[in-house]
Amino acid sequence: MLTWYNNVMLDKPDSVLSGSYSYVDIRDVALAHVLALGKEEAADQRIIVSAGATTWQETRNLVNELHPQLLEAGITLRGNPDLPKNIAFKYDSTKGDKILGVNYRDFTDTVKDTLADFLKRGWLKADPNASGGVPSAY
């Protein structure tokens, strides 16, 4: 979670923001574990659980779309919204999808819930000691 926070919430160069990553909601990971315990065909299998892939800038764009007030307050940063979305890799979760049948949560819902958790914990507030309203790390 620290990597997600750092790459989405803190100032990063285009070379980082254009980087891609795979994602999955932790609740879907937990469900996959529970389902695997009850499925014979999952025994002795290595299963990839991945809902998709995106870039750090695309995630930042979504964060700012969902909570524009955080951008206006200087808590989140714009980055470079015009960076091309080049996905370098995407994990193939076909085997896990077939065996477990997990219906992954939508990426937008996962980001919404992540931000709600961050807000609840007080992790999204401007650092008064930094210039430009850079958010403080948790």
C-alpha positions in Angstrom: 0.0 0.0 0.0 3.0 2.3 0.6 4.0 2.0 -3.0 0.5 2.9 -4.2 0.3 5.9 -1.8 3.8 7.1 -2.9 3.2 6.8 -6.6 -0.3 8.2 -6.6 -0.3 10.8 -3.9 3.3 12.2 -4.0 5.2 14.2 -6.6 6.7 11.8 -9.1 8.4 12.2 -12.5 6.7 11.1 -15.8 9.0 8.0 -15.9 7.2 6.8 -12.7 3.7 8.0 -13.6 3.8 6.2 -16.9 4.7 2.9 -15.2 2.1 0.2 -15.2 1.0 -2.2 -12.4 -1.5 -4.9 -11.9 -4.2 -4.5 -9.3 -6.7 -6.5 -7.3 -8.9 -5.5 -4.4 -7.7 -7.2 -1.2 -11.3 -8.3 -0.5 -11.2 -10.3 -3.8 -7.9 -11.8 -2.7 -9.5 -12.9 0.6 -12.5 -14.4 -1.3 -10.2 -16.2 -3.7 -8.4 -17.9 -0.7 -11.7 -18.9 0.8 -13.0 -20.3 -2.5 -9.8 -22.2 -3.2 -10.1 -24.0 0.1 -13.5 -25.4 -1.0 -12.5 -26.4 -4.6 -10.8 -29.7 -5.3 -9.5 -28.4 -8.6 -7.6 -25.7 -6.8 -5.6 -28.2 -4.8 -1.8 -28.0 -5.5 -2.4 -25.2 -8.0 -0.6 -21.8 -8.2 -3.3 -19.3 -9.1 -2.8 -15.7 -10.1 -5.4 -13.4 -8.7 -5.4 -10.1 -10.7 -8.3 -7.9 -11.8 -6.4 -5.9 -14.4 -3.6 -3.4 -15.1 -3.3 0.3 -15.3 -0.7 3.1 -14.9 0.1 5.3 -11.9 -1.0 8.4 -13.8 -4.3 6.8 -14.8 -4.8 6.0 -11.1 -3.9 9.6 -10.2 -6.4 10.8 -12.8 -9.1 8.7 -11.3 -8.3 9.9 -7.8 -8.6 13.5 -8.9 -11.8 12.8 -10.8 -13.4 11.1 -7.7 -12.2 13.8 -5.2 -11.5 17.0 -7.0 -11.5 18.8 -3.7 -8.3 17.0 -2.7 -6.6 18.3 -5.8 -7.9 21.8 -5.2 -6.6 21.7 -1.6 -3.2 20.6 -2.8 -3.5 17.2 -1.1 -3.4 15.3 -4.4 -1.2 16.2 -7.3 -2.1 16.4 -11.0 1.0 14.8 -12.4 0.8 14.6 -16.2 -2.8 13.7 -17.2 -1.8 13.5 -20.9 0.7 10.6 -20.5 -0.1 7.7 -22.8 -1.5 4.7 -21.2 1.0 2.0 -22.1 0.6 -1.2 -20.1 3.9 -3.0 -20.0 2.5 -6.3 -18.6 -0.7 -7.8 -17.5 -0.9 -11.0 -15.5 -3.0 -13.8 -17.0 -5.5 -14.8 -14.4 -7.5 -17.1 -16.7 -6.8 -20.3 -14.7 -7.9 -18.6 -11.5 -11.0 -17.2 -13.1 -11.9 -20.6 -14.4 -11.3 -22.5 -11.2 -12.5 -19.9 -8.6 -15.0 -17.8 -10.6 -14.2 -14.6 -8.7 -16.1 -11.6 -10.1 -13.5 -8.9 -9.4 -14.5 -5.5 -8.0 -14.4 -2.7 -10.4 -11.1 -0.6 -10.3 -13.1 2.6 -9.7 -14.8 1.0 -6.7 -11.5 -0.2 -5.3 -10.0 3.2 -5.6 -13.1 4.9 -4.0 -12.9 2.5 -1.1 -9.1 3.0 -0.7 -9.5 6.7 -0.6 -12.4 6.5 1.9 -10.2 4.4 4.1 -7.3 6.9 3.8 -9.6 9.8 4.6 -11.0 7.9 7.6 -7.5 7.3 8.9 -6.5 10.9 8.4 -3.8 10.0 5.9 -4.9 12.6 3.3 -4.0 16.0 4.6 -1.6 18.7 3.6 1.8 18.7 5.2 2.0 22.2 6.9 5.8 22.0 6.8 6.0 21.5 3.0 5.6 24.1 0.3 2.8 23.6 -2.2 0.5 21.6 0.0 2.5 18.3 -0.6 0.6 15.6 1.3 2.3 14.0 4.3 3.1 10.3 4.2 1.5 8.0 6.7 
